[in-house]
Amino acid sequence: MPEATALVEKYLEYVRVEKRLASRTVELYALDLGKLQRYAAQASVDLLAVRNPHIRRWVAQMHSGGRSGRGIALILSGWRGFYAWLGRQGLVASNPVQDVRSPKAPKPLPKALGVDDAVQFADFQSDDDPWLEARDCAMVELLYGSGLRVGELIGLDVEASSTARGWVDLQAAEAHVLGKGSKRRTVPVGKTAIAALERWLALRGPMGTAQALPVHATQADAARALFNGRNGTRLTAQSVWQRLRRRSLQAGVVTPVHPHMLRHSFASHVLQSSGDLRAVQELLGHANITTTQVYTRLDFQHLAKAYDAAHPRAHLKGKPKP
């Protein structure tokens, strides 16, 4: 339909020139609007005559064709902007995409290590420099043993103070951390983590290293930080990610490990053992228990695997009845 193509080209020129969208964004808009034109042509309906039921039908077709909810949402966003522009031009009375939402994508389960893999990773001892090995081992023990976020881990200071974001009390076996929303919480620290922290503190030294600090760092922060880099500054989240990934490859863990995976593993394993969802919520520092309930799905997966492996009836799944 030449008229429809002219409208689309005029709109693309508008977003390119007046809205100054990136060329790649304009290309994606063109693809999405090309899809809209094809749907309209198949339904023998003019673009200006498209109504809400048409859009809903096409969304259903895309979904049944295997397109993800996120992909559909992006397409709808492009269509919605096009019809909003047509409305400002006085060419349509209402936006047919306005109240249409994409199908909800299934919420992916957090990636957690199995118990054996988690223990293998935590027990691993590398041939790295003893200073680095002691530090990395202590970090792993706190992330997996106490379920800390990486931001909470790198915010820990050696000692408690009025300005400290967090610290570990070795005598009380507790970690005091500052979580999301500036909410403080206290979590237990296990014996293995305490021993790892004591080994690290014995090697860390008063400043972590004797090297000169970068200009952006302060002597006070470097002195306070529980976990330092070789240059004396407080470790960054990116550095922790890199060290854990390297360590997981050395340990022979199939899945590359990152800090949040250890937090998920902590939550899943505690829930499997205790069944106490409320306690896991408190340990993780979740404001709402619905955030924690995702771990019950992980727990069910564990039970389903145990059932499939052990119950005689499980092996009859999918077999025709005699």
C-alpha positions as CSV (number, residue, x, y, z in Angstrom):
1,M,0.0,0.0,0.0
2,P,1.8,3.1,-1.2
3,E,0.0,5.4,1.2
4,A,0.9,3.3,4.2
5,T,4.6,3.2,3.1
6,A,4.6,7.0,2.7
7,L,3.3,7.4,6.2
8,V,5.9,5.1,7.7
9,E,8.7,6.8,5.9
10,K,7.5,10.2,7.0
11,Y,7.4,9.0,10.6
12,L,10.9,7.5,10.4
13,E,12.1,10.8,9.0
14,Y,10.5,12.5,12.0
15,V,12.2,10.3,14.6
16,R,15.5,10.6,12.8
17,V,15.5,14.3,12.3
18,E,13.4,15.8,15.0
19,K,13.8,13.3,17.8
20,R,17.4,12.6,16.8
21,L,17.2,8.9,17.6
22,A,20.3,6.8,16.9
23,S,20.5,5.2,13.4
24,R,20.3,1.7,14.8
25,T,17.1,2.6,16.7
26,V,15.6,4.0,13.5
27,E,16.5,0.8,11.7
28,L,14.7,-1.3,14.4
29,Y,11.6,1.0,14.2
30,A,11.6,0.5,10.4
31,L,11.7,-3.3,10.9
32,D,8.8,-3.2,13.4
33,L,6.7,-1.0,11.3
34,G,7.4,-3.2,8.3
35,K,5.9,-6.1,10.3
36,L,2.9,-3.9,11.1
37,Q,2.4,-3.2,7.4
38,R,2.5,-6.9,6.6
39,Y,0.0,-7.8,9.3
40,A,-2.3,-5.1,8.1
41,A,-2.0,-6.2,4.5
42,Q,-2.8,-9.8,5.4
43,A,-5.9,-8.6,7.2
44,S,-6.8,-6.3,4.3
45,V,-7.0,-3.3,6.7
46,D,-5.5,0.2,6.1
47,L,-3.0,1.3,8.7
48,L,-5.3,4.2,9.6
49,A,-8.1,1.8,10.2
50,V,-6.2,-0.6,12.6
51,R,-8.1,-1.1,15.8
52,N,-7.3,-2.6,19.2
53,P,-8.6,-6.1,18.4
54,H,-6.3,-6.2,15.4
55,I,-3.3,-5.4,17.6
56,R,-4.3,-8.0,20.1
57,R,-4.7,-10.7,17.4
58,W,-1.2,-9.9,16.0
59,V,0.3,-10.0,19.5
60,A,-1.2,-13.5,19.9
61,Q,0.2,-14.6,16.6
62,M,3.7,-13.3,17.5
63,H,3.5,-15.1,20.9
64,S,2.4,-18.4,19.4
65,G,5.1,-18.1,16.8
66,G,7.7,-18.2,19.6
67,R,8.6,-14.5,20.0
68,S,9.5,-13.6,23.6
69,G,7.5,-11.3,25.7
70,R,10.4,-8.8,25.8
71,G,10.6,-8.9,22.0
72,I,6.9,-8.3,21.6
73,A,7.1,-5.4,24.1
74,L,9.7,-3.7,22.0
75,I,7.6,-4.1,18.9
76,L,4.6,-2.7,20.6
77,S,6.6,0.3,21.8
78,G,7.5,1.1,18.2
79,W,3.9,0.7,17.1
80,R,2.6,2.8,20.0
81,G,4.9,5.7,19.1
82,F,3.9,5.5,15.4
83,Y,0.1,5.8,16.3
84,A,0.8,8.5,18.8
85,W,2.4,10.5,16.0
86,L,-0.5,9.8,13.7
87,G,-2.8,11.1,16.4
88,R,-0.9,14.3,16.7
89,Q,-1.2,14.7,12.9
90,G,-5.0,14.3,13.2
91,L,-5.0,11.1,11.2
92,V,-6.4,8.7,13.8
93,A,-8.9,9.4,16.6
94,S,-7.3,7.0,19.1
95,N,-4.1,4.9,19.6
96,P,-5.0,1.2,19.0
97,V,-1.9,0.1,20.8
98,Q,-2.4,2.1,23.9
99,D,-3.8,-0.5,26.2
100,V,-2.1,-3.6,24.7
101,R,0.6,-5.2,26.7
102,S,2.9,-8.0,25.8
103,P,2.6,-11.5,27.3
104,K,4.5,-11.8,30.6
105,A,7.7,-13.6,30.2
106,P,8.3,-16.4,32.7
107,K,10.5,-15.1,35.5
108,P,13.8,-16.9,35.2
109,L,15.0,-18.8,38.3
110,P,18.1,-17.5,39.9
111,K,21.2,-19.5,38.9
112,A,22.4,-21.4,41.9
113,L,25.2,-23.9,42.3
114,G,24.4,-27.4,43.5
115,V,25.5,-28.2,47.1
116,D,28.5,-30.3,45.9
117,D,29.6,-27.7,43.4
118,A,29.3,-24.9,46.0
119,V,31.4,-26.9,48.5
120,Q,33.9,-27.8,45.9
121,F,34.3,-24.1,45.0
122,A,34.5,-22.9,48.6
123,D,37.1,-25.6,49.5
124,F,39.3,-24.9,46.5
125,Q,42.8,-23.7,47.2
126,S,44.7,-22.2,44.3
127,D,48.4,-21.9,43.7
128,D,48.1,-18.1,43.5
129,D,50.1,-15.7,45.6
130,P,49.3,-16.4,49.3
131,W,48.1,-12.9,49.8
132,L,45.6,-13.1,46.9
133,E,44.6,-16.6,47.9
134,A,43.8,-15.6,51.5
135,R,41.8,-12.6,50.3
136,D,39.8,-14.4,47.7
137,C,39.1,-17.4,50.0
138,A,37.7,-15.0,52.7
139,M,35.5,-13.3,50.1
140,V,34.1,-16.6,48.9
141,E,33.3,-17.7,52.4
142,L,31.4,-14.4,53.2
143,L,29.5,-14.4,49.9
144,Y,28.4,-18.1,50.1
145,G,28.5,-18.5,53.9
146,S,26.5,-15.3,54.7
147,G,24.7,-14.5,51.5
148,L,26.1,-11.0,51.1
149,R,25.6,-8.9,48.0
150,V,28.8,-7.9,46.3
151,G,28.2,-4.2,47.2
152,E,27.8,-5.2,50.9
153,L,31.0,-7.2,50.7
154,I,33.2,-4.5,49.2
155,G,31.7,-2.0,51.7
156,L,33.0,-3.9,54.7
157,D,35.6,-2.2,56.9
158,V,38.1,-3.8,59.2
159,E,36.6,-2.2,62.3
160,A,33.3,-0.7,63.3
161,S,33.1,3.1,63.2
162,S,30.5,5.8,62.8
163,T,31.3,6.1,59.1
164,A,31.6,2.4,58.3
165,R,29.1,1.0,55.8
166,G,29.7,-2.4,57.3
167,W,32.1,-4.5,59.3
168,V,32.7,-8.0,60.6
169,D,32.7,-8.7,64.4
170,L,35.0,-11.8,64.6
171,Q,34.3,-12.3,68.3
172,A,30.5,-12.3,67.9
173,A,30.7,-14.1,64.5
174,E,28.5,-11.5,62.9
175,A,28.7,-9.3,59.8
176,H,27.0,-5.9,59.9
177,V,26.2,-4.7,56.4
178,L,24.4,-1.8,54.7
179,G,22.0,-3.3,52.1
180,K,19.6,-1.9,49.5
181,G,17.7,1.2,50.6
182,S,20.4,2.0,53.1
183,K,18.9,-0.7,55.4
184,R,21.3,-2.3,57.9
185,R,21.1,-5.9,58.9
186,T,23.2,-8.4,60.9
187,V,24.0,-11.9,59.6
188,P,25.8,-14.8,61.1
189,V,29.3,-15.6,60.0
190,G,30.3,-19.3,60.1
191,K,33.4,-20.8,61.7
192,T,35.0,-21.5,58.3
193,A,34.5,-17.9,57.2
194,I,35.9,-16.7,60.6
195,A,39.0,-18.8,60.1
196,A,39.4,-17.5,56.5
197,L,39.1,-13.9,57.6
198,E,41.7,-14.4,60.3
199,R,44.1,-15.8,57.8
200,W,43.5,-12.9,55.5
201,L,43.8,-10.2,58.2
202,A,47.2,-11.8,59.2
203,L,48.5,-11.2,55.7
204,R,46.6,-8.0,54.8
205,G,48.7,-5.7,56.8
206,P,47.7,-2.3,58.1
207,M,47.4,-0.8,54.6
208,G,46.9,-3.9,52.5
209,T,50.1,-3.1,50.6
210,A,52.9,-0.6,50.9
211,Q,52.6,0.7,47.4
212,A,51.6,4.3,46.6
213,L,47.9,4.9,46.4
214,P,46.3,6.2,43.2
215,V,45.3,9.9,43.3
216,H,41.6,9.2,43.4
217,A,42.0,7.0,46.6
218,T,42.2,8.3,50.2
219,Q,44.6,7.0,52.8
220,A,41.7,6.7,55.3
221,D,39.5,4.6,53.0
222,A,42.3,2.3,52.0
223,A,43.2,1.8,55.7
224,R,39.6,1.0,56.6
225,A,38.6,-1.4,53.8
226,L,38.5,-5.0,54.7
227,F,39.2,-6.1,51.1
228,N,42.0,-4.3,49.2
229,G,43.5,-4.7,45.8
230,R,47.3,-4.8,45.2
231,N,47.4,-1.1,44.8
232,G,46.0,-0.6,48.3
233,T,42.5,0.7,47.3
234,R,39.2,-0.8,48.3
235,L,38.2,-3.6,45.9
236,T,35.6,-2.8,43.3
237,A,32.6,-5.0,42.4
238,Q,34.1,-5.6,38.9
239,S,37.3,-6.9,40.5
240,V,35.4,-9.4,42.7
241,W,33.5,-10.6,39.6
242,Q,36.7,-11.2,37.7
243,R,38.4,-13.0,40.6
244,L,35.5,-15.3,41.2
245,R,35.2,-16.2,37.5
246,R,38.9,-17.0,37.4
247,R,38.7,-19.0,40.5
248,S,35.7,-21.0,39.3
249,L,37.6,-22.0,36.1
250,Q,40.6,-23.1,38.2
251,A,38.3,-25.1,40.5
252,G,36.8,-26.9,37.6
253,V,33.2,-25.7,38.3
254,V,31.2,-26.2,35.1
255,T,29.3,-22.8,35.4
256,P,31.4,-19.6,35.7
257,V,30.7,-18.3,39.2
258,H,29.7,-14.7,40.0
259,P,29.0,-13.0,43.4
260,H,25.2,-13.1,43.1
261,M,25.3,-16.8,42.2
262,L,26.9,-17.5,45.6
263,R,24.1,-15.4,47.2
264,H,21.5,-17.5,45.4
265,S,23.2,-20.7,46.3
266,F,23.3,-19.6,50.0
267,A,19.6,-18.9,50.0
268,S,18.6,-22.1,48.1
269,H,20.7,-24.3,50.3
270,V,19.5,-22.8,53.6
271,L,15.9,-23.1,52.5
272,Q,16.4,-26.7,51.4
273,S,17.8,-27.6,54.8
274,S,15.5,-25.5,57.0
275,G,12.3,-24.9,55.1
276,D,12.1,-21.5,56.9
277,L,11.3,-19.0,54.2
278,R,11.0,-16.1,56.7
279,A,14.4,-16.7,58.1
280,V,15.9,-16.7,54.5
281,Q,14.1,-13.4,53.9
282,E,15.8,-11.9,57.0
283,L,19.2,-13.2,56.1
284,L,19.0,-11.9,52.6
285,G,17.6,-8.5,53.7
286,H,14.6,-8.7,51.4
287,A,11.9,-6.1,52.2
288,N,9.1,-8.2,50.8
289,I,8.8,-12.0,51.2
290,T,7.5,-12.3,47.6
291,T,11.1,-11.6,46.5
292,T,12.3,-14.5,48.6
293,Q,9.6,-16.9,47.4
294,V,11.5,-17.5,44.1
295,Y,13.7,-19.8,46.1
296,T,10.8,-22.1,46.9
297,R,10.8,-22.8,43.1
298,L,14.5,-23.7,43.3
299,D,13.7,-25.9,46.2
300,F,11.0,-27.7,44.3
301,Q,13.4,-28.3,41.4
302,H,15.6,-30.0,43.9
303,L,12.7,-32.2,45.2
304,A,11.6,-33.0,41.6
305,K,15.1,-34.2,40.7
306,A,15.3,-36.3,43.8
307,Y,11.9,-37.9,43.0
308,D,12.9,-38.5,39.3
309,A,16.1,-40.2,40.4
310,A,14.7,-42.3,43.2
311,H,11.0,-43.1,42.8
312,P,10.2,-46.2,40.7
313,R,7.1,-44.6,39.3
314,A,9.1,-41.6,38.0
315,H,10.7,-43.9,35.4
316,L,7.3,-44.6,33.9
317,K,6.8,-41.0,32.7
318,G,5.8,-40.7,29.1
319,K,5.5,-44.5,28.6
320,P,2.3,-45.8,27.2
321,K,0.1,-47.8,29.6
322,P,0.0,-51.6,28.8
